[in-house]
């Protein structure tokens, strides 16, 4: 979950990536972002990786190794 402030939204996907990369194979269907019920006046819009009008608005995945 996240708040409804304008700008970039960050999701911690560490556990999901670890599960996908584990030694036990699991299905990888990517991620699905669901709307929060009751917040129809504060909807977020997401561009796809193919969005050409402004490439700076394409989603980004940053991977950090520790």
PQR file of N, CA, C, O and H, with PARSE charges and radii, in Angstrom:
ATOM      1  N   UNK A   1       0.848  -1.186   0.000 -0.4000 1.5000
ATOM      2  CA  UNK A   1       0.000   0.000   0.000 -0.0000 2.0000
ATOM      3  C   UNK A   1       0.888   1.241   0.000  0.5500 1.7000
ATOM      4  O   UNK A   1       2.061   1.183   0.367 -0.5500 1.4000
ATOM      5  N   UNK A   2       0.308   2.360  -0.417 -0.4000 1.5000
ATOM      6  CA  UNK A   2       1.047   3.614  -0.483 -0.0000 2.0000
ATOM      7  C   UNK A   2       0.083   4.769  -0.278  0.5500 1.7000
ATOM      8  O   UNK A   2      -1.132   4.582  -0.338 -0.5500 1.4000
ATOM      9  H   UNK A   2      -0.645   2.408  -0.715  0.4000 1.0000
ATOM     10  N   UNK A   3       0.611   5.953  -0.039 -0.4000 1.5000
ATOM     11  CA  UNK A   3      -0.255   7.111   0.123 -0.0000 2.0000
ATOM     12  C   UNK A   3      -0.651   7.661  -1.244  0.5500 1.7000
ATOM     13  O   UNK A   3      -0.272   7.110  -2.278 -0.5500 1.4000
ATOM     14  H   UNK A   3       1.599   6.104   0.009  0.4000 1.0000
ATOM     15  N   UNK A   4      -1.408   8.743  -1.241 -0.4000 1.5000
ATOM     16  CA  UNK A   4      -1.910   9.287  -2.500 -0.0000 2.0000
ATOM     17  C   UNK A   4      -1.315  10.650  -2.809  0.5500 1.7000
ATOM     18  O   UNK A   4      -2.012  11.525  -3.324 -0.5500 1.4000
ATOM     19  H   UNK A   4      -1.716   9.191  -0.401  0.4000 1.0000
ATOM     20  N   UNK A   5      -0.055  10.843  -2.507 -0.4000 1.5000
ATOM     21  CA  UNK A   5       0.641  12.078  -2.829 -0.0000 2.0000
ATOM     22  C   UNK A   5       1.073  12.047  -4.291  0.5500 1.7000
ATOM     23  O   UNK A   5       1.354  10.972  -4.821 -0.5500 1.4000
ATOM     24  H   UNK A   5       0.511  10.133  -2.088  0.4000 1.0000
ATOM     25  N   UNK A   6       1.134  13.213  -4.962 -0.4000 1.5000
ATOM     26  CA  UNK A   6       1.613  13.223  -6.348 -0.0000 2.0000
ATOM     27  C   UNK A   6       3.096  12.888  -6.421  0.5500 1.7000
ATOM     28  O   UNK A   6       3.840  13.094  -5.462 -0.5500 1.4000
ATOM     29  H   UNK A   6       0.906  14.086  -4.532  0.4000 1.0000
ATOM     30  N   UNK A   7       3.511  12.375  -7.555 -0.4000 1.5000
ATOM     31  CA  UNK A   7       4.922  12.075  -7.761 -0.0000 2.0000
ATOM     32  C   UNK A   7       5.165  10.583  -7.869  0.5500 1.7000
ATOM     33  O   UNK A   7       4.232   9.796  -8.032 -0.5500 1.4000
ATOM     34  H   UNK A   7       2.907  12.207  -8.334  0.4000 1.0000
ATOM     35  N   UNK A   8       6.435  10.204  -7.775 -0.4000 1.5000
ATOM     36  CA  UNK A   8       6.820   8.810  -7.886 -0.0000 2.0000
ATOM     37  C   UNK A   8       6.340   8.033  -6.673  0.5500 1.7000
ATOM     38  O   UNK A   8       6.301   8.560  -5.561 -0.5500 1.4000
ATOM     39  H   UNK A   8       7.192  10.843  -7.643  0.4000 1.0000
ATOM     40  N   UNK A   9       5.978   6.784  -6.894 -0.4000 1.5000
ATOM     41  CA  UNK A   9       5.578   5.878  -5.816 -0.0000 2.0000
ATOM     42  C   UNK A   9       6.619   4.777  -5.740  0.5500 1.7000
ATOM     43  O   UNK A   9       7.025   4.229  -6.765 -0.5500 1.4000
ATOM     44  H   UNK A   9       6.010   6.356  -7.797  0.4000 1.0000
ATOM     45  N   UNK A  10       7.046   4.457  -4.546 -0.4000 1.5000
ATOM     46  CA  UNK A  10       8.037   3.399  -4.368 -0.0000 2.0000
ATOM     47  C   UNK A  10       7.387   2.200  -3.701  0.5500 1.7000
ATOM     48  O   UNK A  10       6.634   2.342  -2.737 -0.5500 1.4000
ATOM     49  H   UNK A  10       6.717   4.902  -3.713  0.4000 1.0000
ATOM     50  N   UNK A  11       7.686   1.014  -4.226 -0.4000 1.5000
ATOM     51  CA  UNK A  11       7.212  -0.240  -3.657 -0.0000 2.0000
ATOM     52  C   UNK A  11       8.431  -1.081  -3.309  0.5500 1.7000
ATOM     53  O   UNK A  11       9.366  -1.176  -4.103 -0.5500 1.4000
ATOM     54  H   UNK A  11       8.297   0.899  -5.009  0.4000 1.0000
ATOM     55  N   UNK A  12       8.429  -1.683  -2.144 -0.4000 1.5000
ATOM     56  CA  UNK A  12       9.504  -2.596  -1.772 -0.0000 2.0000
ATOM     57  C   UNK A  12       9.107  -3.987  -2.262  0.5500 1.7000
ATOM     58  O   UNK A  12       8.193  -4.604  -1.715 -0.5500 1.4000
ATOM     59  H   UNK A  12       7.669  -1.606  -1.498  0.4000 1.0000
ATOM     60  N   UNK A  13       9.788  -4.474  -3.279 -0.4000 1.5000
ATOM     61  CA  UNK A  13       9.470  -5.773  -3.883 -0.0000 2.0000
ATOM     62  C   UNK A  13      10.531  -6.816  -3.536  0.5500 1.7000
ATOM     63  O   UNK A  13      10.651  -7.834  -4.217 -0.5500 1.4000
ATOM     64  H   UNK A  13      10.531  -3.972  -3.724  0.4000 1.0000
ATOM     65  N   UNK A  14      11.298  -6.561  -2.476 -0.4000 1.5000
ATOM     66  CA  UNK A  14      12.396  -7.447  -2.096 -0.0000 2.0000
ATOM     67  C   UNK A  14      11.935  -8.887  -1.917  0.5500 1.7000
ATOM     68  O   UNK A  14      12.525  -9.797  -2.499 -0.5500 1.4000
ATOM     69  H   UNK A  14      11.200  -5.734  -1.922  0.4000 1.0000
ATOM     70  N   UNK A  15      10.897  -9.108  -1.125 -0.4000 1.5000
ATOM     71  CA  UNK A  15      10.432 -10.466  -0.851 -0.0000 2.0000
ATOM     72  C   UNK A  15       9.960 -11.164  -2.126  0.5500 1.7000
ATOM     73  O   UNK A  15      10.221 -12.352  -2.317 -0.5500 1.4000
ATOM     74  H   UNK A  15      10.418  -8.369  -0.652  0.4000 1.0000
ATOM     75  N   UNK A  16       9.274 -10.439  -2.986 -0.4000 1.5000
ATOM     76  CA  UNK A  16       8.791 -11.040  -4.228 -0.0000 2.0000
ATOM     77  C   UNK A  16       9.940 -11.425  -5.152  0.5500 1.7000
ATOM     78  O   UNK A  16       9.917 -12.497  -5.758 -0.5500 1.4000
ATOM     79  H   UNK A  16       9.062  -9.474  -2.831  0.4000 1.0000
ATOM     80  N   UNK A  17      10.946 -10.558  -5.264 -0.4000 1.5000
ATOM     81  CA  UNK A  17      12.101 -10.866  -6.116 -0.0000 2.0000
ATOM     82  C   UNK A  17      12.883 -12.040  -5.541  0.5500 1.7000
ATOM     83  O   UNK A  17      13.351 -12.898  -6.290 -0.5500 1.4000
ATOM     84  H   UNK A  17      10.965  -9.688  -4.772  0.4000 1.0000
ATOM     85  N   UNK A  18      13.029 -12.085  -4.229 -0.4000 1.5000
ATOM     86  CA  UNK A  18      13.718 -13.222  -3.614 -0.0000 2.0000
ATOM     87  C   UNK A  18      12.974 -14.518  -3.886  0.5500 1.7000
ATOM     88  O   UNK A  18      13.599 -15.542  -4.163 -0.5500 1.4000
ATOM     89  H   UNK A  18      12.649 -11.388  -3.621  0.4000 1.0000
ATOM     90  N   UNK A  19      11.654 -14.491  -3.813 -0.4000 1.5000
ATOM     91  CA  UNK A  19      10.863 -15.696  -4.079 -0.0000 2.0000
ATOM     92  C   UNK A  19      11.015 -16.133  -5.535  0.5500 1.7000
ATOM     93  O   UNK A  19      11.098 -17.328  -5.819 -0.5500 1.4000
ATOM     94  H   UNK A  19      11.146 -13.659  -3.588  0.4000 1.0000
ATOM     95  N   UNK A  20      11.053 -15.168  -6.458 -0.4000 1.5000
ATOM     96  CA  UNK A  20      11.186 -15.493  -7.880 -0.0000 2.0000
ATOM     97  C   UNK A  20      12.575 -16.030  -8.211  0.5500 1.7000
ATOM     98  O   UNK A  20      12.734 -16.797  -9.160 -0.5500 1.4000
ATOM     99  H   UNK A  20      10.986 -14.198  -6.227  0.4000 1.0000
ATOM    100  N   UNK A  21      13.585 -15.629  -7.432 -0.4000 1.5000
ATOM    101  CA  UNK A  21      14.943 -16.039  -7.746 -0.0000 2.0000
ATOM    102  C   UNK A  21      15.443 -17.192  -6.866  0.5500 1.7000
ATOM    103  O   UNK A  21      16.618 -17.553  -6.925 -0.5500 1.4000
ATOM    104  H   UNK A  21      13.457 -15.006  -6.661  0.4000 1.0000
ATOM    105  N   UNK A  22      14.566 -17.757  -6.068 -0.4000 1.5000
ATOM    106  CA  UNK A  22      14.988 -18.829  -5.168 -0.0000 2.0000
ATOM    107  C   UNK A  22      15.331 -20.089  -5.959  0.5500 1.7000
ATOM    108  O   UNK A  22      15.030 -20.193  -7.148 -0.5500 1.4000
ATOM    109  H   UNK A  22      13.611 -17.463  -6.020  0.4000 1.0000
ATOM    110  N   UNK A  23      15.955 -21.026  -5.291 -0.4000 1.5000
ATOM    111  CA  UNK A  23      16.354 -22.271  -5.954 -0.0000 2.0000
ATOM    112  C   UNK A  23      15.157 -23.164  -6.251  0.5500 1.7000
ATOM    113  O   UNK A  23      15.258 -24.083  -7.064 -0.5500 1.4000
ATOM    114  H   UNK A  23      16.199 -20.942  -4.325  0.4000 1.0000
ATOM    115  N   UNK A  24      14.023 -22.904  -5.600 -0.4000 1.5000
ATOM    116  CA  UNK A  24      12.797 -23.659  -5.890 -0.0000 2.0000
ATOM    117  C   UNK A  24      12.006 -22.870  -6.922  0.5500 1.7000
ATOM    118  O   UNK A  24      11.541 -21.769  -6.627 -0.5500 1.4000
ATOM    119  H   UNK A  24      13.941 -22.157  -4.939  0.4000 1.0000
ATOM    120  N   UNK A  25      11.843 -23.408  -8.124 -0.4000 1.5000
ATOM    121  CA  UNK A  25      11.137 -22.658  -9.174 -0.0000 2.0000
ATOM    122  C   UNK A  25       9.697 -22.330  -8.778  0.5500 1.7000
ATOM    123  O   UNK A  25       8.959 -23.180  -8.281 -0.5500 1.4000
ATOM    124  H   UNK A  25      12.221 -24.302  -8.364  0.4000 1.0000
ATOM    125  N   UNK A  26       9.327 -21.087  -9.010 -0.4000 1.5000
ATOM    126  CA  UNK A  26       7.944 -20.655  -8.799 -0.0000 2.0000
ATOM    127  C   UNK A  26       7.495 -19.896 -10.036  0.5500 1.7000
ATOM    128  O   UNK A  26       8.319 -19.377 -10.789 -0.5500 1.4000
ATOM    129  H   UNK A  26       9.927 -20.396  -9.414  0.4000 1.0000
ATOM    130  N   UNK A  27       6.197 -19.835 -10.240 -0.4000 1.5000
ATOM    131  CA  UNK A  27       5.656 -19.102 -11.386 -0.0000 2.0000
ATOM    132  C   UNK A  27       5.920 -17.609 -11.202  0.5500 1.7000
ATOM    133  O   UNK A  27       5.816 -17.092 -10.090 -0.5500 1.4000
ATOM    134  H   UNK A  27       5.528 -20.256  -9.628  0.4000 1.0000
ATOM    135  N   UNK A  28       6.259 -16.923 -12.282 -0.4000 1.5000
ATOM    136  CA  UNK A  28       6.509 -15.492 -12.250 -0.0000 2.0000
ATOM    137  C   UNK A  28       5.509 -14.824 -13.176  0.5500 1.7000
ATOM    138  O   UNK A  28       5.672 -14.844 -14.396 -0.5500 1.4000
ATOM    139  H   UNK A  28       6.344 -17.343 -13.186  0.4000 1.0000
ATOM    140  N   UNK A  29       4.480 -14.236 -12.598 -0.4000 1.5000
ATOM    141  CA  UNK A  29       3.466 -13.536 -13.378 -0.0000 2.0000
ATOM    142  C   UNK A  29       3.610 -12.020 -13.256  0.5500 1.7000
ATOM    143  O   UNK A  29       2.715 -11.281 -13.668 -0.5500 1.4000
ATOM    144  H   UNK A  29       4.347 -14.219 -11.607  0.4000 1.0000
ATOM    145  N   UNK A  30       4.715 -11.552 -12.700 -0.4000 1.5000
ATOM    146  CA  UNK A  30       4.924 -10.123 -12.542 -0.0000 2.0000
ATOM    147  C   UNK A  30       4.119  -9.573 -11.377  0.5500 1.7000
ATOM    148  O   UNK A  30       3.805 -10.304 -10.438 -0.5500 1.4000
ATOM    149  H   UNK A  30       5.442 -12.151 -12.366  0.4000 1.0000
ATOM    150  N   UNK A  31       3.782  -8.284 -11.431 -0.4000 1.5000
ATOM    151  CA  UNK A  31       3.021  -7.644 -10.368 -0.0000 2.0000
ATOM    152  C   UNK A  31       1.759  -7.040 -10.939  0.5500 1.7000
ATOM    153  O   UNK A  31       1.710  -6.639 -12.101 -0.5500 1.4000
ATOM    154  H   UNK A  31       4.037  -7.690 -12.194  0.4000 1.0000
ATOM    155  N   UNK A  32       0.753  -6.983 -10.114 -0.4000 1.5000
ATOM    156  CA  UNK A  32      -0.509  -6.342 -10.476 -0.0000 2.0000
ATOM    157  C   UNK A  32      -0.799  -5.284  -9.420  0.5500 1.7000
ATOM    158  O   UNK A  32      -0.755  -5.566  -8.222 -0.5500 1.4000
ATOM    159  H   UNK A  32       0.793  -7.309  -9.169  0.4000 1.0000
ATOM    160  N   UNK A  33      -1.092  -4.081  -9.860 -0.4000 1.5000
ATOM    161  CA  UNK A  33      -1.406  -2.994  -8.939 -0.0000 2.0000
ATOM    162  C   UNK A  33      -2.917  -2.834  -8.912  0.5500 1.7000
ATOM    163  O   UNK A  33      -3.541  -2.577  -9.941 -0.5500 1.4000
ATOM    164  H   UNK A  33      -1.128  -3.852 -10.832  0.4000 1.0000
ATOM    165  N   UNK A  34      -3.498  -2.988  -7.733 -0.4000 1.5000
ATOM    166  CA  UNK A  34      -4.938  -2.912  -7.573 -0.0000 2.0000
ATOM    167  C   UNK A  34      -5.333  -1.587  -6.948  0.5500 1.7000
ATOM    168  O   UNK A  34      -4.609  -1.039  -6.117 -0.5500 1.4000
ATOM    169  H   UNK A  34      -2.991  -3.197  -6.897  0.4000 1.0000
ATOM    170  N   UNK A  35      -6.486  -1.077  -7.354 -0.4000 1.5000
ATOM    171  CA  UNK A  35      -7.001   0.165  -6.782 -0.0000 2.0000
ATOM    172  C   UNK A  35      -7.474  -0.086  -5.361  0.5500 1.7000
ATOM    173  O   UNK A  35      -7.986  -1.160  -5.045 -0.5500 1.4000
ATOM    174  H   UNK A  35      -7.075  -1.521  -8.029  0.4000 1.0000
ATOM    175  N   UNK A  36      -7.299   0.912  -4.512 -0.4000 1.5000
ATOM    176  CA  UNK A  36      -7.813   0.825  -3.147 -0.0000 2.0000
ATOM    177  C   UNK A  36      -9.276   1.214  -3.164  0.5500 1.7000
ATOM    178  O   UNK A  36      -9.631   2.266  -3.695 -0.5500 1.4000
ATOM    179  H   UNK A  36      -6.883   1.784  -4.769  0.4000 1.0000
ATOM    180  N   UNK A  37     -10.101   0.411  -2.612 -0.4000 1.5000
ATOM    181  CA  UNK A  37     -11.539   0.654  -2.606 -0.0000 2.0000
ATOM    182  C   UNK A  37     -11.863   1.951  -1.871  0.5500 1.7000
ATOM    183  O   UNK A  37     -11.308   2.223  -0.807 -0.5500 1.4000
ATOM    184  H   UNK A  37      -9.813  -0.444  -2.180  0.4000 1.0000
ATOM    185  N   UNK A  38     -12.756   2.743  -2.437 -0.4000 1.5000
ATOM    186  CA  UNK A  38     -13.196   3.969  -1.791 -0.0000 2.0000
ATOM    187  C   UNK A  38     -12.393   5.204  -2.145  0.5500 1.7000
ATOM    188  O   UNK A  38     -12.729   6.291  -1.674 -0.5500 1.4000
ATOM    189  H   UNK A  38     -13.207   2.522  -3.302  0.4000 1.0000
ATOM    190  N   UNK A  39     -11.343   5.091  -2.957 -0.4000 1.5000
ATOM    191  CA  UNK A  39     -10.506   6.239  -3.294 -0.0000 2.0000
ATOM    192  C   UNK A  39     -10.659   6.634  -4.759  0.5500 1.7000
ATOM    193  O   UNK A  39      -9.663   6.904  -5.431 -0.5500 1.4000
ATOM    194  H   UNK A  39     -11.071   4.208  -3.340  0.4000 1.0000
ATOM    195  N   UNK A  40     -11.871   6.672  -5.253 -0.4000 1.5000
ATOM    196  CA  UNK A  40     -12.087   6.953  -6.676 -0.0000 2.0000
ATOM    197  C   UNK A  40     -11.710   8.380  -7.069  0.5500 1.7000
ATOM    198  O   UNK A  40     -11.470   8.638  -8.248 -0.5500 1.4000
ATOM    199  H   UNK A  40     -12.679   6.453  -4.707  0.4000 1.0000
ATOM    200  N   UNK A  41     -11.650   9.314  -6.117 -0.4000 1.5000
ATOM    201  CA  UNK A  41     -11.295  10.694  -6.462 -0.0000 2.0000
ATOM    202  C   UNK A  41      -9.781  10.919  -6.449  0.5500 1.7000
ATOM    203  O   UNK A  41      -9.322  12.003  -6.811 -0.5500 1.4000
ATOM    204  H   UNK A  41     -11.845   9.104  -5.159  0.4000 1.0000
ATOM    205  N   UNK A  42      -9.012   9.935  -6.046 -0.4000 1.5000
ATOM    206  CA  UNK A  42      -7.557  10.097  -5.948 -0.0000 2.0000
ATOM    207  C   UNK A  42      -6.853   8.968  -6.693  0.5500 1.7000
ATOM    208  O   UNK A  42      -5.907   8.372  -6.176 -0.5500 1.4000
ATOM    209  H   UNK A  42      -9.385   9.055  -5.752  0.4000 1.0000
ATOM    210  N   UNK A  43      -7.311   8.677  -7.898 -0.4000 1.5000
ATOM    211  CA  UNK A  43      -6.737   7.573  -8.656 -0.0000 2.0000
ATOM    212  C   UNK A  43      -5.338   7.909  -9.153  0.5500 1.7000
ATOM    213  O   UNK A  43      -5.059   9.053  -9.513 -0.5500 1.4000
ATOM    214  H   UNK A  43      -8.079   9.160  -8.318  0.4000 1.0000
ATOM    215  N   UNK A  44      -4.475   6.927  -9.172 -0.4000 1.5000
ATOM    216  CA  UNK A  44      -3.129   7.076  -9.734 -0.0000 2.0000
ATOM    217  C   UNK A  44      -3.140   6.523 -11.149  0.5500 1.7000
ATOM    218  O   UNK A  44      -3.839   5.549 -11.430 -0.5500 1.4000
ATOM    219  H   UNK A  44      -4.701   5.998  -8.880  0.4000 1.0000
ATOM    220  N   UNK A  45      -2.388   7.122 -12.023 -0.4000 1.5000
ATOM    221  CA  UNK A  45      -2.236   6.626 -13.385 -0.0000 2.0000
ATOM    222  C   UNK A  45      -0.785   6.215 -13.576  0.5500 1.7000
ATOM    223  O   UNK A  45       0.131   6.879 -13.091 -0.5500 1.4000
ATOM    224  H   UNK A  45      -1.820   7.913 -11.795  0.4000 1.0000
ATOM    225  N   UNK A  46      -0.590   5.116 -14.287 -0.4000 1.5000
ATOM    226  CA  UNK A  46       0.746   4.604 -14.529 -0.0000 2.0000
ATOM    227  C   UNK A  46       0.976   4.495 -16.027  0.5500 1.7000
ATOM    228  O   UNK A  46       0.103   4.028 -16.758 -0.5500 1.4000
ATOM    229  H   UNK A  46      -1.335   4.576 -14.680  0.4000 1.0000
ATOM    230  N   UNK A  47       2.125   4.914 -16.479 -0.4000 1.5000
ATOM    231  CA  UNK A  47       2.500   4.752 -17.877 -0.0000 2.0000
ATOM    232  C   UNK A  47       3.213   3.419 -18.043  0.5500 1.7000
ATOM    233  O   UNK A  47       3.763   2.877 -17.084 -0.5500 1.4000
ATOM    234  H   UNK A  47       2.835   5.293 -15.884  0.4000 1.0000
ATOM    235  N   UNK A  48       3.201   2.901 -19.241 -0.4000 1.5000
ATOM    236  CA  UNK A  48       3.879   1.649 -19.525 -0.0000 2.0000
ATOM    237  C   UNK A  48       5.330   1.915 -19.918  0.5500 1.7000
ATOM    238  O   UNK A  48       5.733   3.061 -20.118 -0.5500 1.4000
ATOM    239  H   UNK A  48       2.754   3.341 -20.020  0.4000 1.0000
ATOM    240  N   UNK A  49       6.097   0.851 -20.024 -0.4000 1.5000
ATOM    241  CA  UNK A  49       7.498   1.002 -20.432 -0.0000 2.0000
ATOM    242  C   UNK A  49       7.617   1.443 -21.889  0.5500 1.7000
ATOM    243  O   UNK A  49       8.690   1.865 -22.320 -0.5500 1.4000
ATOM    244  H   UNK A  49       5.770  -0.080 -19.862  0.4000 1.0000
ATOM    245  N   UNK A  50       6.527   1.348 -22.653 -0.4000 1.5000
ATOM    246  CA  UNK A  50       6.531   1.773 -24.057 -0.0000 2.0000
ATOM    247  C   UNK A  50       6.049   3.214 -24.236  0.5500 1.7000
ATOM    248  O   UNK A  50       5.944   3.677 -25.371 -0.5500 1.4000
ATOM    249  H   UNK A  50       5.655   1.005 -22.303  0.4000 1.0000
ATOM    250  N   UNK A  51       5.755   3.932 -23.158 -0.4000 1.5000
ATOM    251  CA  UNK A  51       5.215   5.292 -23.228 -0.0000 2.0000
ATOM    252  C   UNK A  51       6.214   6.206 -23.923  0.5500 1.7000
ATOM    253  O   UNK A  51       7.325   6.399 -23.429 -0.5500 1.4000
ATOM    254  H   UNK A  51       5.840   3.556 -22.235  0.4000 1.0000
ATOM    255  N   UNK A  52       5.828   6.774 -25.069 -0.4000 1.5000
ATOM    256  CA  UNK A  52       6.754   7.564 -25.880 -0.0000 2.0000
ATOM    257  C   UNK A  52       6.616   9.073 -25.713  0.5500 1.7000
ATOM    258  O   UNK A  52       7.555   9.803 -26.029 -0.5500 1.4000
ATOM    259  H   UNK A  52       4.926   6.618 -25.470  0.4000 1.0000
ATOM    260  N   UNK A  53       5.487   9.560 -25.229 -0.4000 1.5000
ATOM    261  CA  UNK A  53       5.281  11.005 -25.124 -0.0000 2.0000
ATOM    262  C   UNK A  53       6.299  11.660 -24.193  0.5500 1.7000
ATOM    263  O   UNK A  53       6.759  12.771 -24.456 -0.5500 1.4000
ATOM    264  H   UNK A  53       4.724   8.967 -24.972  0.4000 1.0000
ATOM    265  N   UNK A  54       6.647  10.978 -23.117 -0.4000 1.5000
ATOM    266  CA  UNK A  54       7.653  11.490 -22.191 -0.0000 2.0000
ATOM    267  C   UNK A  54       8.332  10.286 -21.533  0.5500 1.7000
ATOM    268  O   UNK A  54       7.841   9.779 -20.525 -0.5500 1.4000
ATOM    269  H   UNK A  54       6.273  10.075 -22.903  0.4000 1.0000
ATOM    270  N   UNK A  55       9.457   9.824 -22.092 -0.4000 1.5000
ATOM    271  CA  UNK A  55      10.138   8.643 -21.556 -0.0000 2.0000
ATOM    272  C   UNK A  55      10.526   8.754 -20.084  0.5500 1.7000
ATOM    273  O   UNK A  55      10.713   7.731 -19.426 -0.5500 1.4000
ATOM    274  H   UNK A  55       9.856  10.237 -22.911  0.4000 1.0000
ATOM    275  N   UNK A  56      10.652   9.977 -19.549 -0.4000 1.5000
ATOM    276  CA  UNK A  56      10.983  10.141 -18.130 -0.0000 2.0000
ATOM    277  C   UNK A  56       9.872   9.633 -17.209  0.5500 1.7000
ATOM    278  O   UNK A  56      10.105   9.399 -16.023 -0.5500 1.4000
ATOM    279  H   UNK A  56      10.500  10.808 -20.084  0.4000 1.0000
ATOM    280  N   UNK A  57       8.666   9.463 -17.756 -0.4000 1.5000
ATOM    281  CA  UNK A  57       7.534   9.005 -16.949 -0.0000 2.0000
ATOM    282  C   UNK A  57       7.344   7.489 -17.008  0.5500 1.7000
ATOM    283  O   UNK A  57       6.404   6.959 -16.415 -0.5500 1.4000
ATOM    284  H   UNK A  57       8.478   9.653 -18.720  0.4000 1.0000
ATOM    285  N   UNK A  58       8.224   6.794 -17.716 -0.4000 1.5000
ATOM    286  CA  UNK A  58       8.139   5.334 -17.761 -0.0000 2.0000
ATOM    287  C   UNK A  58       8.481   4.760 -16.390  0.5500 1.7000
ATOM    288  O   UNK A  58       9.285   5.344 -15.664 -0.5500 1.4000
ATOM    289  H   UNK A  58       8.987   7.224 -18.198  0.4000 1.0000
ATOM    290  N   UNK A  59       7.880   3.617 -16.022 -0.4000 1.5000
ATOM    291  CA  UNK A  59       8.230   3.019 -14.726 -0.0000 2.0000
ATOM    292  C   UNK A  59       9.694   2.575 -14.704  0.5500 1.7000
ATOM    293  O   UNK A  59      10.281   2.255 -15.737 -0.5500 1.4000
ATOM    294  H   UNK A  59       7.227   3.142 -16.612  0.4000 1.0000
ATOM    295  N   UNK A  60      10.257   2.566 -13.509 -0.4000 1.5000
ATOM    296  CA  UNK A  60      11.667   2.195 -13.360 -0.0000 2.0000
ATOM    297  C   UNK A  60      11.777   1.152 -12.257  0.5500 1.7000
ATOM    298  O   UNK A  60      11.045   1.201 -11.269 -0.5500 1.4000
ATOM    299  H   UNK A  60       9.780   2.826 -12.670  0.4000 1.0000
ATOM    300  N   UNK A  61      12.682   0.225 -12.432 -0.4000 1.5000
ATOM    301  CA  UNK A  61      13.005  -0.753 -11.401 -0.0000 2.0000
ATOM    302  C   UNK A  61      14.458  -0.536 -11.025  0.5500 1.7000
ATOM    303  O   UNK A  61      15.346  -0.644 -11.871 -0.5500 1.4000
ATOM    304  H   UNK A  61      13.276   0.186 -13.235  0.4000 1.0000
ATOM    305  N   UNK A  62      14.702  -0.235  -9.776 -0.4000 1.5000
ATOM    306  CA  UNK A  62      16.063  -0.054  -9.274 -0.0000 2.0000
ATOM    307  C   UNK A  62      16.392  -1.228  -8.374  0.5500 1.7000
ATOM    308  O   UNK A  62      15.678  -1.502  -7.409 -0.5500 1.4000
ATOM    309  H   UNK A  62      13.981  -0.148  -9.088  0.4000 1.0000
ATOM    310  N   UNK A  63      17.474  -1.919  -8.691 -0.4000 1.5000
ATOM    311  CA  UNK A  63      17.904  -3.069  -7.907 -0.0000 2.0000
ATOM    312  C   UNK A  63      19.146  -2.678  -7.122  0.5500 1.7000
ATOM    313  O   UNK A  63      20.130  -2.205  -7.691 -0.5500 1.4000
ATOM    314  H   UNK A  63      18.054  -1.696  -9.474  0.4000 1.0000
ATOM    315  N   UNK A  64      19.093  -2.880  -5.815 -0.4000 1.5000
ATOM    316  CA  UNK A  64      20.215  -2.568  -4.943 -0.0000 2.0000
ATOM    317  C   UNK A  64      20.705  -3.852  -4.278  0.5500 1.7000
ATOM    318  O   UNK A  64      19.927  -4.558  -3.635 -0.5500 1.4000
ATOM    319  H   UNK A  64      18.294  -3.264  -5.353  0.4000 1.0000
ATOM    320  N   UNK A  65      21.991  -4.153  -4.432 -0.4000 1.5000
ATOM    321  CA  UNK A  65      22.588  -5.326  -3.814 -0.0000 2.0000
ATOM    322  C   UNK A  65      23.275  -4.915  -2.527  0.5500 1.7000
ATOM    323  O   UNK A  65      23.931  -3.875  -2.467 -0.5500 1.4000
ATOM    324  H   UNK A  65      22.622  -3.580  -4.954  0.4000 1.0000
ATOM    325  N   UNK A  66      23.124  -5.730  -1.505 -0.4000 1.5000
ATOM    326  CA  UNK A  66      23.777  -5.452  -0.206 -0.0000 2.0000
ATOM    327  C   UNK A  66      24.800  -6.522   0.072  0.5500 1.7000
ATOM    328  O   UNK A  66      25.466  -6.487   1.106 -0.5500 1.4000
ATOM    329  H   UNK A  66      22.591  -6.575  -1.554  0.4000 1.0000
TER
END
